[in-house]
């Protein structure tokens, strides 16, 4: 009993004291704003720019695309969390996608987004949230060699990617008509232990839950919503952004995305069920919302690819630093 208590305290201490391993100024040169974004746009984003309403063939098509990309890497443990739930329009089948680099790891850095789209005429939800989903796939593909090197290193956190279904309200946003996938998965993870661990469930194994939403508009702006628990990591994202600004050639992109200061506002999103279970949250959602929010103009034509490329760079560097990956990617 004493040993178990000591091990638990040591585990909590390591989580609390985990620090990033910063890359060098020279290594920032690997990340360019002038990078050809056609591969990202054509191979990762465009297949998701379809109507993806939960329970429809478009939703299933998007899910199969995400799964095919992850499975092609042959390094992720993939779980499908499928369930039926009553909605204002009747029963709907939802499916969350959970991809974990090392499912037996006792600590996880979670990157999350939702892949469903709002039920609106001609609405493909480019910022909401096709771009965030494509960004998660981009991280998995771009960093696959470095991630594979740490796959069995259980002393440090592993990476977990979650693609939620059913974030959008079927009709009007209420506590029961929204967040279908995240509410179901949070409850499931709370009652499911990490493989090989008798006293550690999948919620408690989360170091931090980073949710990406409403990304891709030229006016994208993030705020520090949870300064007490994840403020130091939000500050690190701001530092990474500044480092990239110094490395970009010819002042290619200088618009600050990560706002200074602390926000007192709160936005309901897929992080809420995990927040209620005391998971540290970083909510990367554009505030104010894009002008195209829940309009048929939220499409590829209105995306700003320099800002998307910039945020892809920021997130890749953050993952490299947090997971202590080999930064030599160029």
N, C-alpha and C positions, 0 to 999 in steps of 0.2 A: 504493500500500500504506500509506504514512504517513497519507494523508488518511483512508483507511478506518479505520485504527486510532484516529485522533483522533475521527472521527465516532462510533465505537463507545464510546469512553470518555466522550464528551460525552453520549451517550444514557444510559449507566449513571448518570452524575452527575445528570442531570435526574430520572431515576426515583428515585434515592436521596434527593434534596433536595426532592421534590415536597411541598408543604404544602397544607393545607386553607385555604379562604378563608371565615372564620367569618361567619355571619350576625349581624345585630344583635339586641340584646335585644328591640327593638320587633317585629322580624320573627318572633320566636317566637310572637307573638300570633296569627299565621296558623294555628297548629296547636292545635286544641282536642281535649280528651278527650271532650267532649260531642257531638262530630261524629256525625251520624246515620250509623250503620254499616250501615244496611239495604242501601245500594247495594253496598258491599263484600260483605256476606253473600249477597245475592241474586244479584248479577250476576257475581261473581268466585269466591266460595267454594263455594256450594251445588252448582254443576255439577261440582265436583271431589270432592264427598262421596259417592263411589261406590267400589265395589271396583275397584282399578286394577292388578291382578296382571299382571306382565309377560307378554306373549304372548296376552292375552285381549282380548275385545271391549271390556271396561270400560277397559282400559289405552288402547286405540285411541281410545275416546270421549274420555277425558281429554286425550289428545294433540291430537286435533282441536279441542277447546275452546281449549286454550292457543294453538294455531296460529291459530285464527280471531280471537282477541283481538289477537294481535300483528299479524296481517296487516291487520286493520281500521285500524290506525294508519298504515299505508302509509309507514313510515319505517325499518323494520328489515330488515337483510339476514338471511334465515333459512336455516339449513342443517339438514338432517336427517342424522344419523349412524346409519344402520341396519346392523345386522350380526346374524349368527347365532352362537350359542355353545352348546356342550354344557353342560348342567346335570345335577344328580342326577336330574331328571325328564325328561331328553332334550333335544333341541335346542330352543332358544327364540330367537325374533327379538326383538331389543331396538332401540329407537330413541331416541337423545338428540336434544334440540332445542337449537340454538345460535342465539341472536338477537344480532346485533352492529349497533350503531348505525352505525359506519363501519368496514367490514372492512379498509380500507386504512390505518387508524390504526396507528401503531407502538407504542402503549401502550393497555392496557385495564384498567379496573376491572371485575372479574368478580363478579357476584352469582349464586349457584347454590343449587339445591335438588334433591330427587328427587321425581318425580311418580308413581312406582309405589307400590303398597301391598303389605304382607305377605300371603301366602296363608294366611289364617285365616278361620274362619266369621264372616260378618257384619261383617268388619273393613273400615272405610272410611278409617282413618288420618287423622283430622282434624288432629291435631298432627303426624302422621308420614306425608306432609308436605304435606297439602292447604293448610293455612294458609300455610306459607312460599311455596308456588307462587302462591297468590292475592296474597300480599304483593309478589312480584316483578312480577306483572301490574299491580298497583295503582301501583307506582312508575312503570312504563312509561306508564301512562295518565295519572296525575296530573301527571307532569312532561313530558308530550310536547311542549309548546310550548318549554320551555327546552332540552330535549334536541335538538329540531330545530334550534335556533339554533346549537348547537355541532357539528352533525353533520359539517361539512366543516372544522372547525378542528383540524388534525392536530398542532398544537403541544402540545395537552393530551391527556390520555387520553380514550378513548371509553368507552362503557358496553357491556358484554357480559353477556347473561343466558343461563344454562345450566340446562336442566331435564333431569336425568339419569333414565334408565330403569335398572332392575335394581340399585338400591342394596340392596334386601332380599335376604337369603339365600333360596334356593328351599326348602331344608330347614334345616340348621343352619349357623350362621355359621362359615365358614372363609375362608382367603385365596383359595381358588378358588371358593367358593360365596358370593359377596357382591360388591358394588361392580362389577358387570359393566359398566355404562355408563361409569363414571368411569375404570376401568382402560383400557377401549378408547379412550376419547376422549383421555386424556392421552397415550397412545402415538401416536395419530394426529396430535395437535397438535404433538408433538415433532418429527415428520418432515414437517410442512406449514409452509411459509413464509407470512408475511404477504404478501398480494398486492402486487407491486411491490418486494418486498424480497428480495434474494438471500442475505442473511446474518442474517436474523431470523426464527426460527420462532415459531409462535403461543404456545408456552409462555413463551419469553423475553419476549414482548410483554406478559405479564401483570404489571401493577404489584402487584396484590393479588387474592387469591381469597377472597371472603367466602361462607361456606357457612351457610345457615339450615336448622335442623332442630329438630323437637320443640317447636314454638312454638304457643301458644294456651291452655295450661293456666294457671289462676290463680296457680300457684306457680312460673311460669317464672323461671329464674335462670341468668345467663350467667357464665362465668369467662374470665379472661385466660390462654389456653393457650400462646400464642407471644409472650411479652413481648419477646424479643430482636429479632424481625423486625417485629412489628406492634403492639407494646405501646403506641406513641404514638397509634395509631389507636383501639385499645381505650379508651385514656384519653380520647380525644376523644368517643367514644360515651358515656362516663360523664358528661362535661361537658355534652353535648347533653341527656342525660336530666335533669341538674340544672337546666339552663335551661328545659326544659319544665315541670318541677315548679313553678318560680317563675312561669310564665306561665299555668298552668291555673287557671281560676276556681274559687273555693270549695273549694280543696284536693281537686279532683275525683279525682286519682290521684297517690299519693305513694309507691307501693311500688317500692323500688329493684330493678331487674332486673339491672343490670350490677354485679357484685360487685367489691369492692376487692381488691387483692392479686394475686398470681400463682399460678396453679394448677400443680401438679406432675403432674397426671394426664394421661392420653392416651386419647382415644376414637376408635376406628376408624370412619371415615365417608368420604363421597365426596371429601374433601379429600386423603386419604392418597396416591393416585397422583400428585397435583400437588405435594404436599409432598416426595415422593421426587425430584422434578425441580427442587427448590429454589425453588418458587413461594412467596412470602410468604402466609401463611394467617391469616385471622380465622375462627375456628370458633364460630358463634353457635348453640349447642345447649344446651338446658335440662339442668342438672345440679343435683340428681339428676333422673333421667328422670321424666316425669309418671307418676302412679299408674295412668293408663289405658294405659300403653305396652304395645302388642301385645295389647290387650284389645278386645272389641267395644264397650266403653264409650268408646273414643277416637272420639267422634262430636260432632256439633254441640251436643247438649244439655249437654255438659260443657266447652264452650269458654267462655273469659272474654273478652268483647269489649272491655271497657275496657283490659285489658292488651294485646290485639291492636292496638287503635287507638293506644295509646301507642307500641308498637314500630313501627307503620307511620310514625308521626311521626318517631321517632328515625332510622329508616333513610332517609326522604325528606330530612331535613335533612343527614344525612351525605353522601348522594349529591350534593346541591346544593353542599355545601362542597368535597367532593373534586374534583368536575368543574368547579368555579368557574361554576356556573350562575347565572342571574338569580334571586335569591331572592324576587322580587315575585310571589307566587302567590296573594295575596288582595287 
